[in-house]
Amino acid sequence: MTTKLFGVTVGKMNENFTSVVLAASVFTLTVGYFSKRLLKESADRDVKYPPYIPSSIPFLGHAIAFGKSPIEFLENAYEKYGPVFSFTMVGKTFTYLLGSEAATLMFNSKNEDLNAEDVYSKLTTPVFGKGVAYDVPNPIFLEQKKILKTGLNIAHFKQHVKLIEAETIEYFKRWGDSGERDLFEALSELIILTASNCLHGKEIRSMLNEQVAQLYADLDGGFSHAAWLLPTWVPLPSFRKRDKAHREIKNIFYKVIEKRRKSGETADDILQTLIDATYKDGRPLTDDEIAGMLIGLLLAGQHTSSTTSAWMGFFLARDKALQDRCYAEQKAVCGQDLPPLDFDQLKDLNLLERCLKETLRLRPPIMTMMRMARTPQTAAGYTIPVGHQVCVSPTVNHRLHDTWVERMEFNPERYLNDNPAAGEKFAYIPFGGGRHRCIGENFAYIQIKTIWSTLLRMYEFHLVDGYFPTINYTTMIHTPHNPIIRYKRRKQ
Ligand code: HEM
């Protein structure tokens, strides 16, 4: 009986207890739900999004103004809105981070938060192919970059200087003693030859005839605004040419790789580095990955280096005294009789190096680096929402009033003096920063310094009737408009 009573009592107590707990839970959940909603609403009200530049043109937004003069557009926006602002173009919202401090967000971020594949792979995967660069998870691409970096070593650079000098002398034979020619076109053609020779090896270089050059041009046509805006399956003639060129170039590379593997010959070059390389888990690279990396190596340096070399030529042609000092430096460092170039002397051509550095400041070939915000990001106290394309512009950072003295002057000596920009980590970023930083910087310096050493020894350069090329903003990399230069063989 006692037990029964006890049981009933306990049962009642249990029931009461359960009801109390249930009621309390319902109350807590309800209060929780409403307070969460209230909190979220007030949090949303508290979130400060970057200032938005309004536009009255639906969908296109600021595309026309930006396309006409992107740097002017960004500089005006910086003046009006500060270092972080957003605007819309062709249905996409872009948030720019201008200046060294704001740019820190991009360079310190994780790829999972600010993602490169989301913005670049549509352009690069059809050109480089699957399994490399932005087609693979970033940790794999980082391993591929590490492998490529081991191939870009000093022993190889020493060979490259000789190869590039020989290619330059051979190529410019067609220019004769004097004339007026398209410098950008010449340097673009030369750089395919030098890059193929140095980065692909002698077998692939020896197959580089007009037909193969056309394949590279068709493949390169894949880097277009159309490819960036339209889905890759759209039957545009340029897309079809790109895809056909991709298949044919890969077939050429497969044959060379197979021949190298079968010959048992171990050459000392970058192709061999790739053939011998393994990922961290011990897996070797497949032929397809090697071929994709070879395409990537060539194209990553092609426009960047040819545009930079061409602009450098015009800066030197515009300032005859500087050009003469660069020539005098050749004699002072290498010897009065100007013997063939070598890697150690090239390193000591400091004035030439500063000219290149200054060219990369005023005309950095990559005008904007982009990432997709996959998680909300904070910069300058603003919250950048998921889905914004987050951008940093080397061109704008390289000429901000607050950072650079006489910002628009081409002055290679600024790096010798007290240079305020040196104190700001991301004021000078022609090669990017962080996990996506360029691996080709040293090769680019060697290539461009060797080409210009050779050219300065051959010719004196002048602007044609004082014309310094304006900037062509219609191409993805800002090239010189009407890049004709006047040249005359130098008397030794
Ligand atoms: C003047 C010459 C060059 C300039 C100005 C340049 C500039 C850049 C910049 C700004 C980036 C960063 C892109 C980003 O963060 O979105 C980059 C990345 C890269 N560059 Fe270069 N580059 C040059 C030459 C080269 C050459 C010659 C090679 C190869 C030999 C090369 C290979 C790469 C690679 C593999 C990346 C890594 C991309 C990533 O990790 O996302 N570049 N380059």
Residues whose N, C-alpha, C, O or C-beta is under 5 A from the ligand:
A	BS01	HEM	L297 A300 G301 T304 S305 T308 P365 I366 M369 M370 I429 P430 F431 G432 R435 H436 R437 C438 I439 G440 F443 A444
